[in-house]
Amino acid sequence: MENKSIMRATYIFVGLFLIMAVYFSYYLGMKSDEQMNNSYNKLTGKLGETTVRGKIYSSDGKVLAETVTDDDGRERRNYPYNELFCHVVGTTAYGQSGLEAVYDYQLLMSDSSWVSKLFTDLKGKKYEGNNIITTLDTELQKAAFDAMSDYKGAVVIMEADTGKVITMMSNPSYNPNTLREQWDTISADKTSPLVNRATMGLYTPGSIFKLFTLEEYLEEGGQSSDYIFNCTGAVQISGKNISCANGHSHGTVDLTGSFSNSCNGSFINIGSSLKNGSLKKLCDRMLFNSHLPIKLPYNKSSFSLADDADDFLKAQTYFGQGETLCTPVHMALICSAIANDGVIMEPMFVERIENAYGKTVESFEPKEYKTIFSKVQAENLKPYLRSVVEKGTAIRLNDFKNLTVYGKTGTAQTDNGNKSNSWFIGFFEKDGKSYSIAVVCEDVPGNVSPSITVTKDILKTLD
């Protein structure tokens, strides 16, 4: 009897030990960085007393953030590009944001050699913190910033097969160098310049949502060769008219023409043929209402459409009005998957961490996150996206010499139809590499599409 009690106690002890070991491994692998970079962690504050915060570099070797010391020995964070990278690189003023927050602990760690630390101690100075080398490209970031100068909105560009984020900008912006002095004005600004619209901005998708309606139609066995629709410029649903853009009649269109010309009537027809609940299941697979694999703060895109919703709401949803909301970074991830055989890669913002003398401390490799299309499904979508550029609503993007562009435009009505959000999402190919892009310009007059102009101005940099 005594032996049984001893064995029972042993099993309980071993079980508890294994549980603790598993949790400890999980913590080290999944949660330790999150905890170390938590703004409430007092350890990082202590590190700042002994270590000079490291630099943040672009992928092309430019300094995006550094610590400088004035004549009185007071340290301050300096951002050489002013507002150009303010949302993605972030700031340390009034709490931390952007990569400054995500890699706070790493920037305050010093992996210099013990010899250099010894000499630093003898001089009574602080250690030099580690530097992070980002995936961001200064030339392309500036092109996006300049192209968006007249518009509120955001731009995201990613390398499809690695997930490297090479451009992320949001407008309106702010100058992190003067944020402390201008805090009261900036924080009260109703245009919300502190918000990173690329990850936090929730926008009605408009016709870019037709990509998802199309995909569900194809997955349910719809055939391009069998589809024909006669567009008269408007359809009537529940006694209300829904028009194509500017009331334009597209005439007889097939499936490709419906997509390339963004025919609302045709997509209401397509959507009404889908199985109940199928579009919701597809959108769940496409990461609506879901976690995104991104370290920066973000909002979840949202999709809802009940089976018993009224016909007018269903019709609006099929072509991207309705109650659907999405973020630019989410749309960039979707387009990356189409360009990458259906696989979403985890977004990468940092390639490696180096010590103050350029020695690599840690490097980061691309990681697959989730497969949302089969390879066949991704390939089937490409001709439709290409047709939009070759002969459809984005034909102005078809004259590059060294780039092949695929995409979908969208005009989402806001403010009772007087203003709209102008979208372009897609990807482009150059020198055998594919890059996804998402551009949104918000609150523009309803009859203009500046997202195409913005996209073209950005891509000129690469042509």
Buried (B, 14 or more C-beta within 10 A) or exposed (E): EEEEEEEEEEEEEEEEEEEEEEEEEEEEEEEEBEEBBBEEBEEBEEBBEBBBBBBBBBBEEBBBBBBEEEEEEEEEBEBEBEBBBBBBBBBBBEEBBBBBBBBBBBBBBBBBEEEBBEEBEEEEEBBBBBBBBBBBBBBBBBBBBBBBEEBBBBBBBBBBBBBBBBBBBBBBBBBBBBBEEEBEEBEEEEEBBBBBBBBBBBBBBBBBBBBBBBBBBBBEEBEBEEBEBEBEBBBEBEEEEBBBBEEBEBEEBBBBBBBBBBBBBBBBBBBEEBEEEEBBEBBEBBBBEBEBBBBBEBBBBBBBBEEEBEEBBBBBBBBBBBEBBBBBBBBBBBBBBBBBBBBBBBBBBBBBBBBBEEEEBEEBEEEEBBBBBEEEBBEBBEBBBBBBBBBBBBEEBBEBEEBBBBBBBBBBBBEEEEBBBBBBBBBBBBEEEBBBBBBBBBBBEBEEBBBBBBBBBBBEBBE
